[in-house]
Amino acid sequence: MARLTVTSISHVPGRADSRLVLPFELRQRSRLLARLEDGEEIGLTLPRGTVLRGGDRLQASDGRIVEVVAARPLKQI
């Protein structure tokens, strides 16, 4: 199965087709392999310095819109 690829942030309003939950540490990376909530593998290739925020929308190579969800930080003792 081919990996879904994302290379840009989308500004298209409306409902997202998929969700990507990432902690802050991973939302700072411009190159990343991850899994969507449904288990599909996704590869991010974004411009250096891009920091994703919860609510950002990504344009996938097949036209789907992927919403970024900020994962809750783990509580440290």
C-alpha positions in Angstrom: 0.0 0.0 0.0 1.3 3.5 -0.9 1.9 6.0 1.9 -0.2 9.1 1.9 2.0 12.2 1.5 1.4 15.8 2.7 3.5 18.7 1.4 1.4 21.7 2.3 -0.9 23.3 4.7 -4.5 23.8 3.4 -6.8 26.8 4.0 -9.9 25.0 2.7 -12.8 25.4 5.1 -15.1 22.5 6.0 -14.8 19.1 7.5 -11.6 17.2 7.4 -11.4 13.7 5.9 -8.9 12.3 8.5 -7.2 13.3 11.8 -3.6 13.2 12.8 -2.9 13.3 16.6 0.6 14.5 17.4 2.4 15.7 20.6 4.2 19.1 20.5 7.6 17.5 19.9 6.5 15.9 16.7 4.5 18.9 15.5 7.8 20.8 15.3 9.3 18.5 12.7 9.3 19.2 9.0 9.9 15.6 8.0 7.9 12.9 9.7 6.3 9.5 9.3 3.2 9.0 11.4 -0.2 7.2 11.5 -3.6 8.8 11.1 -6.3 7.9 13.7 -7.6 5.2 11.3 -4.2 3.6 11.2 -3.1 4.7 7.7 0.5 5.7 7.4 1.3 9.3 6.4 4.5 11.1 5.5 4.9 14.8 6.1 7.3 16.9 4.1 6.8 20.5 5.1 9.0 23.6 4.7 11.7 23.8 7.4 10.6 25.8 10.4 6.9 24.9 10.1 5.3 24.3 13.4 1.9 22.6 13.3 -0.8 23.6 15.7 -4.0 21.9 16.7 -6.7 22.7 14.1 -4.2 23.1 11.2 -5.3 21.4 8.0 -3.0 19.6 5.7 -3.5 18.9 2.0 -2.7 15.2 1.2 -1.4 14.0 -2.2 -4.8 12.4 -3.0 -6.8 15.6 -2.3 -7.9 14.6 1.2 -7.8 17.2 4.0 -6.1 16.0 7.3 -6.7 17.9 10.5 -3.9 18.1 13.0 -5.0 17.4 16.6 -2.7 18.4 19.5 -2.2 15.4 21.8 -2.6 16.1 25.4 0.8 16.2 27.2 1.6 13.4 29.6 1.6 14.6 33.2 5.0 14.6 34.7 5.7 13.8 38.3 
